[in-house]
Amino acid sequence: MKPKAVKADIASKLVDKFNEFEKELNGHSKSPMHTVRKNALEELKSNGLPGPKDEEYKYTNLVKSIEKHIDLDNVSNDSSLSDSEVESFLFDNEDANIIVFINGLYAARHSKIISPVSDLVVLDFEEAFMQHPEEVIAHFGNYAAKYKDPYASVNTAFSKNGAFIKVSPGKVIEKPIMIHFISDTRQGIPVYYPRNLFIIGERSEVNIVESFHTFGDQPSLVNQVTEIVVSKEAKGSYYKLQLESDNAQRVDNTQIHQRKDSVFNTYTLTFGGAMVRNNLNIALEDPHCETHMYGLYLIKGNAHVDNHTVVDHIMPESFSNEIYKGILDDKATGVFNGKIFVRQDAQKTNAFQSNKNILLTDDAKMNSKPQLEIWADDVKCSHGCTTGQLDDEQMFYLRSRGISAESARAILLHAFAADVLETVKFEFIREHLDRIIHERLH
Amino acid sequence: MLTIKNLHAQIEDNQILRGINLEVKPGEVHAIMGPNGSGKSTLASVLAGREDYEVTDGEVIFEGKDLLDLAPEERAREGVFLAFQYPVEIPGVSSTNFLKTAVNQIREHKGLDPLDAVSFLKLIKEKMKLVEIDQSLLSRSLNEGFSGGEKKRNEIFQMAVLDPKLAILDETDSGLDIDALRIVANGVNQLKRADNAVIVVTHYQRLLDYIIPDFVHVLYQGRIVKSGDKSLALELEDKGYDWIKDEVGSLV
């Protein structure tokens, strides 16, 4: 009985919170957007949050972690970040469109969009709903509902702010769009629910880079949902740089929908956080889609990172390629669960998946599980996962040439991560990643 | 330069070296020969600092320092080089970057400034000629997909770049055809100076036609049972190792 009581506890607290949230909305609580929110709350009420017995959350007891670290009655999204503090998180020489959110709220002062508005619309989600209600409502909640994750329902119920990006058909946005989410934990424990919607128009091209940071040592809880529509013949990439502190709790749902002849790359790069759960779902809804899913997690201490991915081949002749790599130090634990669905209509599908891990200590742990469900008969699918240690013979070889054990380790781990890192198209991101990896490995 | 006294080493519970004594002076070439399983490669590995082996007795002094006290990288920085019998492939690590790191960490140990890109390239180009190694090999990942001969040549190339005081060639001749053998031996000979030394570990005499040893030692059951000049190698080539085994046997 006891675990159930715990479950009910957080879920019912969230219901109370929703009532407070609703009051703050004033006149907007009658809008169609709010109807979606209320439906999501009903789902939460009837389903609750997943406990350790739930197959999808077997290795990641998020409820327990939230219970332990986050007092939902004592949340504060106040921030005292100064301009220079915010700037310290931005990348150097960034010739980019920039959007900044502080504790979930859009920080207009730090944001700048340099691409012309005829090509690119970037707005806070709430503002996007005011300006483009039909478009937002047409997509909002539609996709997240398809792969039911209870935390996505929580996000939908509390959704208000986040990034809305719309790329006009046929436009190539050369400058990347950088979205910075900063948690300032110095005033209290922030809890917020970023809600992103990216609509990438037909034949257009765009690269979106999200990064997540923490200021201060207190815990934070961020529950994020991103919905992405990649229209016909569109191209793009979406990076997540998870650089939060080792007190940060994060649950992240990303739903991507690819249409005919589209090409999309996702990067899920995790370097921080106490508990991180990423659900990445990609639906290849038309023929001739191509998708690449790259992941790299480099974690230490007591960090726990769980990547659940789904690629759903619905129509024929699409291609998916997934490479996730992990380096786990200290007592860090990792989970990889990669599902590939190949529906009956999806003949001539090519789907590849690989998950490789290196454990640097005896205490680090990894659970890796590929899951293929194939209903079509003319397909090429392969998957593989390995978990091991650094190769002693390679270490000795490098050291026997005068290279310190520390450098040898860094060289080998860098080489291990190379097939993810080398595909990163932007030099400044690659350099940034190299720097983080260098710092982490030395 | 190198003094080995009563060296005993084991792997797990297997005693392999049972009291090696050897003195190597600057300018000398020593060949260590012996039948399979006699402990030749173990000796090479112990000198380079491979951690699988446990030294149970004896000492190794290199240039006045207790070699056995040093980590593998410290031995390399002091000037010990092991050319591996089976160089490991390291995918994703570029040969050039690896060598540059090695060169500069050794230089740092000696209190020298790191080589800049231009000087390093110059050094590489110069040494490449020595072992007739191709540029394309160096732009690949370290040893990855190299043929046996290419791996061995790469070992001698690294030796040329790192310029050690003491080079230990562990069965560098194995798996080489006669042309590759000549190239490798030629490289080693060109690197030979009055202030450095080479230990050639080999099963066969063949390599010693090209790298002429000053001393030949026969290792058997973890001990040096016979030492001589290069004629000993020829005798072994002629008569095999059985007479050595018989000689040792009759002493027991």
Chai-1 contact restraints between the chains, C-beta under 6 A:
chainA,res_idxA,chainB,res_idxB,connection_type,confidence,min_distance_angstrom,max_distance_angstrom,comment,restraint_id
A,E393,B,V88,contact,1.0,0.0,6.0,A-B,restraint_1
A,Q394,B,V88,contact,1.0,0.0,6.0,A-B,restraint_2
A,Q394,B,I90,contact,1.0,0.0,6.0,A-B,restraint_3
A,F396,B,R50,contact,1.0,0.0,6.0,A-B,restraint_4
A,Y397,B,V88,contact,1.0,0.0,6.0,A-B,restraint_5
A,R399,B,P72,contact,1.0,0.0,6.0,A-B,restraint_6
A,R399,B,E73,contact,1.0,0.0,6.0,A-B,restraint_7
A,S400,B,A48,contact,1.0,0.0,6.0,A-B,restraint_8
A,S400,B,P72,contact,1.0,0.0,6.0,A-B,restraint_9
A,S400,B,A76,contact,1.0,0.0,6.0,A-B,restraint_10
A,S400,B,L82,contact,1.0,0.0,6.0,A-B,restraint_11
A,R401,B,A76,contact,1.0,0.0,6.0,A-B,restraint_12
A,R401,B,A102,contact,1.0,0.0,6.0,A-B,restraint_13
A,G402,B,E73,contact,1.0,0.0,6.0,A-B,restraint_14
A,G402,B,A76,contact,1.0,0.0,6.0,A-B,restraint_15
A,G402,B,R77,contact,1.0,0.0,6.0,A-B,restraint_16
A,G402,B,A102,contact,1.0,0.0,6.0,A-B,restraint_17
A,G402,B,Q105,contact,1.0,0.0,6.0,A-B,restraint_18
A,G402,B,I106,contact,1.0,0.0,6.0,A-B,restraint_19
A,I403,B,E73,contact,1.0,0.0,6.0,A-B,restraint_20
A,I403,B,T101,contact,1.0,0.0,6.0,A-B,restraint_21
A,I403,B,A102,contact,1.0,0.0,6.0,A-B,restraint_22
A,I403,B,Q105,contact,1.0,0.0,6.0,A-B,restraint_23
A,S404,B,E73,contact,1.0,0.0,6.0,A-B,restraint_24
A,I411,B,V93,contact,1.0,0.0,6.0,A-B,restraint_25
A,A415,B,G92,contact,1.0,0.0,6.0,A-B,restraint_26
A,A415,B,V93,contact,1.0,0.0,6.0,A-B,restraint_27
A,A418,B,G92,contact,1.0,0.0,6.0,A-B,restraint_28
